[in-house]
Amino acid sequence: MRWAEYTESASRLADARDQEAARTAQVQQRAAAGRAGVEKLKCRLSVQGDHLLGLSQRLREPHPSFGGVARTGLPDPDEALRHAWEAVDQADVEARRAEERGLRPALFPTVSPTGRNVLVYSLVSEARSPALPRALGDGT
């Protein structure tokens, strides 16, 4: 091996080492960002779990189950984390919808509170009216 070949090989080796060092640094940065994202997701899930437990108590529903999830086998951790965030956001939307439905009154849910009160009081007063049995043919 001649000196020129040796220096060319050494230069290529140095370039390969530099490229590998840059790739390793990039992988380490992605891993650190992924770990930070997972920690943020864990905190959000903890808060969401507490909210869902409180919501189930307010709505007098059974406690939600926080069992394990099926692994989807996504090869890209960033994509898996993105899917997890989307699922958490969707769960928040569904929890808000459930809370809205649960807080709606069972009797005449689309009527305003004042209208519902007038309707109920009118029906009750009409039912107590002495004219009602006569109108129904009771004869008293």
PyRosetta script that sets phi, psi and omega in degrees:
from pyrosetta import init, pose_from_sequence

init()
pose = pose_from_sequence("MRWAEYTESASRLADARDQEAARTAQVQQRAAAGRAGVEKLKCRLSVQGDHLLGLSQRLREPHPSFGGVARTGLPDPDEALRHAWEAVDQADVEARRAEERGLRPALFPTVSPTGRNVLVYSLVSEARSPALPRALGDGT")
pose.set_psi(1, 131.7)
pose.set_omega(1, 179.9)
pose.set_phi(2, -87.1)
pose.set_psi(2, 165.5)
pose.set_omega(2, -178.1)
pose.set_phi(3, -62.8)
pose.set_psi(3, -39.1)
pose.set_omega(3, -179.6)
pose.set_phi(4, -64.5)
pose.set_psi(4, -42.5)
pose.set_omega(4, 178.0)
pose.set_phi(5, -64.8)
pose.set_psi(5, -39.4)
pose.set_omega(5, 179.9)
pose.set_phi(6, -63.8)
pose.set_psi(6, -46.4)
pose.set_omega(6, -179.0)
pose.set_phi(7, -66.6)
pose.set_psi(7, -35.9)
pose.set_omega(7, 177.0)
pose.set_phi(8, -65.5)
pose.set_psi(8, -43.2)
pose.set_omega(8, 177.6)
pose.set_phi(9, -64.5)
pose.set_psi(9, -41.2)
pose.set_omega(9, 178.7)
pose.set_phi(10, -64.6)
pose.set_psi(10, -38.8)
pose.set_omega(10, 178.3)
pose.set_phi(11, -65.2)
pose.set_psi(11, -44.0)
pose.set_omega(11, 177.7)
pose.set_phi(12, -63.5)
pose.set_psi(12, -39.7)
pose.set_omega(12, 178.2)
pose.set_phi(13, -64.0)
pose.set_psi(13, -41.4)
pose.set_omega(13, 178.3)
pose.set_phi(14, -64.2)
pose.set_psi(14, -41.4)
pose.set_omega(14, 177.6)
pose.set_phi(15, -62.9)
pose.set_psi(15, -43.2)
pose.set_omega(15, 179.4)
pose.set_phi(16, -63.3)
pose.set_psi(16, -40.4)
pose.set_omega(16, 178.1)
pose.set_phi(17, -64.3)
pose.set_psi(17, -42.2)
pose.set_omega(17, 178.4)
pose.set_phi(18, -62.5)
pose.set_psi(18, -43.7)
pose.set_omega(18, 178.4)
pose.set_phi(19, -62.8)
pose.set_psi(19, -41.9)
pose.set_omega(19, 179.7)
pose.set_phi(20, -67.0)
pose.set_psi(20, -38.2)
pose.set_omega(20, 177.6)
pose.set_phi(21, -64.7)
pose.set_psi(21, -41.1)
pose.set_omega(21, 178.3)
pose.set_phi(22, -65.3)
pose.set_psi(22, -42.2)
pose.set_omega(22, 179.0)
pose.set_phi(23, -64.7)
pose.set_psi(23, -41.3)
pose.set_omega(23, 178.7)
pose.set_phi(24, -63.0)
pose.set_psi(24, -42.3)
pose.set_omega(24, 178.1)
pose.set_phi(25, -62.9)
pose.set_psi(25, -40.6)
pose.set_omega(25, 179.0)
pose.set_phi(26, -64.8)
pose.set_psi(26, -42.3)
pose.set_omega(26, 178.4)
pose.set_phi(27, -63.4)
pose.set_psi(27, -41.6)
pose.set_omega(27, 178.9)
pose.set_phi(28, -65.1)
pose.set_psi(28, -38.6)
pose.set_omega(28, 177.4)
pose.set_phi(29, -64.7)
pose.set_psi(29, -44.0)
pose.set_omega(29, 178.5)
pose.set_phi(30, -63.4)
pose.set_psi(30, -39.6)
pose.set_omega(30, 179.2)
pose.set_phi(31, -65.3)
pose.set_psi(31, -42.1)
pose.set_omega(31, 178.7)
pose.set_phi(32, -65.1)
pose.set_psi(32, -42.0)
pose.set_omega(32, 178.0)
pose.set_phi(33, -64.6)
pose.set_psi(33, -38.8)
pose.set_omega(33, 177.5)
pose.set_phi(34, -64.4)
pose.set_psi(34, -43.1)
pose.set_omega(34, 177.4)
pose.set_phi(35, -62.4)
pose.set_psi(35, -41.5)
pose.set_omega(35, 178.5)
pose.set_phi(36, -64.7)
pose.set_psi(36, -40.2)
pose.set_omega(36, 177.6)
pose.set_phi(37, -64.0)
pose.set_psi(37, -39.6)
pose.set_omega(37, 178.5)
pose.set_phi(38, -66.2)
pose.set_psi(38, -39.7)
pose.set_omega(38, 178.3)
pose.set_phi(39, -64.1)
pose.set_psi(39, -42.7)
pose.set_omega(39, 177.1)
pose.set_phi(40, -62.4)
pose.set_psi(40, -40.1)
pose.set_omega(40, 179.7)
pose.set_phi(41, -65.0)
pose.set_psi(41, -40.2)
pose.set_omega(41, 177.8)
pose.set_phi(42, -61.1)
pose.set_psi(42, -43.7)
pose.set_omega(42, 178.5)
pose.set_phi(43, -62.5)
pose.set_psi(43, -44.3)
pose.set_omega(43, -179.9)
pose.set_phi(44, -63.6)
pose.set_psi(44, -41.0)
pose.set_omega(44, 178.9)
pose.set_phi(45, -65.3)
pose.set_psi(45, -36.5)
pose.set_omega(45, 177.9)
pose.set_phi(46, -64.3)
pose.set_psi(46, -46.4)
pose.set_omega(46, 178.3)
pose.set_phi(47, -63.1)
pose.set_psi(47, -43.1)
pose.set_omega(47, -179.8)
pose.set_phi(48, -64.1)
pose.set_psi(48, -39.9)
pose.set_omega(48, 178.2)
pose.set_phi(49, -62.1)
pose.set_psi(49, -43.1)
pose.set_omega(49, 176.9)
pose.set_phi(50, -62.1)
pose.set_psi(50, -41.6)
pose.set_omega(50, 179.1)
pose.set_phi(51, -62.8)
pose.set_psi(51, -43.3)
pose.set_omega(51, -179.0)
pose.set_phi(52, -66.9)
pose.set_psi(52, -36.4)
pose.set_omega(52, 176.2)
pose.set_phi(53, -64.0)
pose.set_psi(53, -44.9)
pose.set_omega(53, 177.7)
pose.set_phi(54, -63.8)
pose.set_psi(54, -39.5)
pose.set_omega(54, 178.7)
pose.set_phi(55, -63.9)
pose.set_psi(55, -41.6)
pose.set_omega(55, 179.7)
pose.set_phi(56, -64.5)
pose.set_psi(56, -35.3)
pose.set_omega(56, 177.6)
pose.set_phi(57, -69.4)
pose.set_psi(57, -43.6)
pose.set_omega(57, -179.9)
pose.set_phi(58, -63.7)
pose.set_psi(58, -36.3)
pose.set_omega(58, -178.3)
pose.set_phi(59, -89.9)
pose.set_psi(59, 0.5)
pose.set_omega(59, -179.3)
pose.set_phi(60, 55.5)
pose.set_psi(60, 48.3)
pose.set_omega(60, 178.1)
pose.set_phi(61, -113.2)
pose.set_psi(61, 162.0)
pose.set_omega(61, 176.9)
pose.set_phi(62, -62.4)
pose.set_psi(62, 152.6)
pose.set_omega(62, 178.8)
pose.set_phi(63, -63.8)
pose.set_psi(63, 141.6)
pose.set_omega(63, 178.8)
pose.set_phi(64, -69.3)
pose.set_psi(64, 154.7)
pose.set_omega(64, 177.9)
pose.set_phi(65, -96.2)
pose.set_psi(65, 129.8)
pose.set_omega(65, 179.1)
pose.set_phi(66, -111.6)
pose.set_psi(66, 43.9)
pose.set_omega(66, -178.4)
pose.set_phi(67, -67.3)
pose.set_psi(67, 178.9)
pose.set_omega(67, -179.0)
pose.set_phi(68, -65.6)
pose.set_psi(68, 169.9)
pose.set_omega(68, 179.5)
pose.set_phi(69, -120.1)
pose.set_psi(69, 155.8)
pose.set_omega(69, 178.1)
pose.set_phi(70, -75.2)
pose.set_psi(70, 138.9)
pose.set_omega(70, 177.5)
pose.set_phi(71, -80.9)
pose.set_psi(71, 132.5)
pose.set_omega(71, -178.0)
pose.set_phi(72, -93.4)
pose.set_psi(72, -15.7)
pose.set_omega(72, 178.2)
pose.set_phi(73, 74.1)
pose.set_psi(73, 33.8)
pose.set_omega(73, 176.8)
pose.set_phi(74, -69.7)
pose.set_psi(74, 126.7)
pose.set_omega(74, -176.7)
pose.set_phi(75, -73.1)
pose.set_psi(75, -24.0)
pose.set_omega(75, -177.2)
pose.set_phi(76, -98.8)
pose.set_psi(76, 114.9)
pose.set_omega(76, -179.2)
pose.set_phi(77, -60.5)
pose.set_psi(77, -34.7)
pose.set_omega(77, 178.8)
pose.set_phi(78, -63.7)
pose.set_psi(78, -40.8)
pose.set_omega(78, 178.6)
pose.set_phi(79, -67.3)
pose.set_psi(79, -40.2)
pose.set_omega(79, 178.2)
pose.set_phi(80, -62.7)
pose.set_psi(80, -41.4)
pose.set_omega(80, 178.6)
pose.set_phi(81, -66.1)
pose.set_psi(81, -39.5)
pose.set_omega(81, 177.7)
pose.set_phi(82, -63.0)
pose.set_psi(82, -42.7)
pose.set_omega(82, 177.3)
pose.set_phi(83, -62.5)
pose.set_psi(83, -39.4)
pose.set_omega(83, 179.5)
pose.set_phi(84, -64.2)
pose.set_psi(84, -43.6)
pose.set_omega(84, 178.3)
pose.set_phi(85, -63.0)
pose.set_psi(85, -40.2)
pose.set_omega(85, 178.1)
pose.set_phi(86, -62.1)
pose.set_psi(86, -40.6)
pose.set_omega(86, 179.4)
pose.set_phi(87, -66.0)
pose.set_psi(87, -39.8)
pose.set_omega(87, 178.4)
pose.set_phi(88, -65.3)
pose.set_psi(88, -43.3)
pose.set_omega(88, 178.3)
pose.set_phi(89, -62.7)
pose.set_psi(89, -41.5)
pose.set_omega(89, 178.8)
pose.set_phi(90, -65.4)
pose.set_psi(90, -37.5)
pose.set_omega(90, 177.4)
pose.set_phi(91, -63.9)
pose.set_psi(91, -37.5)
pose.set_omega(91, 176.3)
pose.set_phi(92, -63.6)
pose.set_psi(92, -42.0)
pose.set_omega(92, 178.5)
pose.set_phi(93, -61.8)
pose.set_psi(93, -45.9)
pose.set_omega(93, -179.3)
pose.set_phi(94, -66.4)
pose.set_psi(94, -34.7)
pose.set_omega(94, 177.4)
pose.set_phi(95, -65.4)
pose.set_psi(95, -40.8)
pose.set_omega(95, 177.0)
pose.set_phi(96, -62.9)
pose.set_psi(96, -42.0)
pose.set_omega(96, 178.3)
pose.set_phi(97, -62.8)
pose.set_psi(97, -43.0)
pose.set_omega(97, 179.5)
pose.set_phi(98, -63.7)
pose.set_psi(98, -40.1)
pose.set_omega(98, 179.4)
pose.set_phi(99, -65.2)
pose.set_psi(99, -42.3)
pose.set_omega(99, 178.1)
pose.set_phi(100, -61.8)
pose.set_psi(100, -44.7)
pose.set_omega(100, 179.2)
pose.set_phi(101, -66.2)
pose.set_psi(101, -38.8)
pose.set_omega(101, -177.8)
pose.set_phi(102, -70.2)
pose.set_psi(102, -27.5)
pose.set_omega(102, -179.3)
pose.set_phi(103, -89.0)
pose.set_psi(103, -8.9)
pose.set_omega(103, 176.1)
pose.set_phi(104, -72.1)
pose.set_psi(104, 140.0)
pose.set_omega(104, 178.2)
pose.set_phi(105, -66.8)
pose.set_psi(105, 148.2)
pose.set_omega(105, -179.1)
pose.set_phi(106, -73.5)
pose.set_psi(106, -32.1)
pose.set_omega(106, -177.7)
pose.set_phi(107, -94.9)
pose.set_psi(107, 118.9)
pose.set_omega(107, 180.0)
pose.set_phi(108, 52.4)
pose.set_psi(108, 62.1)
pose.set_omega(108, -174.1)
pose.set_phi(109, -65.3)
pose.set_psi(109, -23.6)
pose.set_omega(109, -176.9)
pose.set_phi(110, -90.2)
pose.set_psi(110, -8.3)
pose.set_omega(110, -178.5)
pose.set_phi(111, -87.8)
pose.set_psi(111, 146.2)
pose.set_omega(111, 178.8)
pose.set_phi(112, -63.8)
pose.set_psi(112, 159.2)
pose.set_omega(112, 179.3)
pose.set_phi(113, -57.0)
pose.set_psi(113, -41.2)
pose.set_omega(113, 179.2)
pose.set_phi(114, -65.1)
pose.set_psi(114, -46.5)
pose.set_omega(114, 178.9)
pose.set_phi(115, -61.9)
pose.set_psi(115, -39.9)
pose.set_omega(115, 178.8)
pose.set_phi(116, -64.7)
pose.set_psi(116, -42.4)
pose.set_omega(116, 178.3)
pose.set_phi(117, -62.2)
pose.set_psi(117, -45.3)
pose.set_omega(117, 179.4)
pose.set_phi(118, -60.7)
pose.set_psi(118, -44.3)
pose.set_omega(118, -178.8)
pose.set_phi(119, -63.4)
pose.set_psi(119, -47.0)
pose.set_omega(119, -178.8)
pose.set_phi(120, -65.9)
pose.set_psi(120, -45.9)
pose.set_omega(120, -179.6)
pose.set_phi(121, -64.1)
pose.set_psi(121, -36.7)
pose.set_omega(121, 177.8)
pose.set_phi(122, -64.6)
pose.set_psi(122, -44.0)
pose.set_omega(122, -179.8)
pose.set_phi(123, -65.3)
pose.set_psi(123, -40.9)
pose.set_omega(123, 179.6)
pose.set_phi(124, -67.1)
pose.set_psi(124, -43.3)
pose.set_omega(124, -179.7)
pose.set_phi(125, -67.6)
pose.set_psi(125, -34.3)
pose.set_omega(125, 177.8)
pose.set_phi(126, -68.7)
pose.set_psi(126, -37.8)
pose.set_omega(126, 179.5)
pose.set_phi(127, -67.7)
pose.set_psi(127, -29.3)
pose.set_omega(127, 179.6)
pose.set_phi(128, -86.9)
pose.set_psi(128, -9.5)
pose.set_omega(128, -177.1)
pose.set_phi(129, -67.2)
pose.set_psi(129, 137.9)
pose.set_omega(129, 179.0)
pose.set_phi(130, -67.9)
pose.set_psi(130, -18.3)
pose.set_omega(130, -179.3)
pose.set_phi(131, -75.5)
pose.set_psi(131, -20.2)
pose.set_omega(131, -176.9)
pose.set_phi(132, -64.0)
pose.set_psi(132, -47.0)
pose.set_omega(132, 179.2)
pose.set_phi(133, -61.8)
pose.set_psi(133, -36.4)
pose.set_omega(133, 178.6)
pose.set_phi(134, -66.9)
pose.set_psi(134, -39.2)
pose.set_omega(134, -179.6)
pose.set_phi(135, -67.2)
pose.set_psi(135, -27.3)
pose.set_omega(135, 179.8)
pose.set_phi(136, -86.6)
pose.set_psi(136, -0.2)
pose.set_omega(136, 177.8)
pose.set_phi(137, 86.4)
pose.set_psi(137, 21.3)
pose.set_omega(137, 179.6)
pose.set_phi(138, -72.5)
pose.set_psi(138, -30.7)
pose.set_omega(138, 176.6)
pose.set_phi(139, 80.6)
pose.set_psi(139, 5.9)
pose.set_omega(139, 178.8)
pose.set_phi(140, -87.4)
pose.dump_pdb("model.pdb")
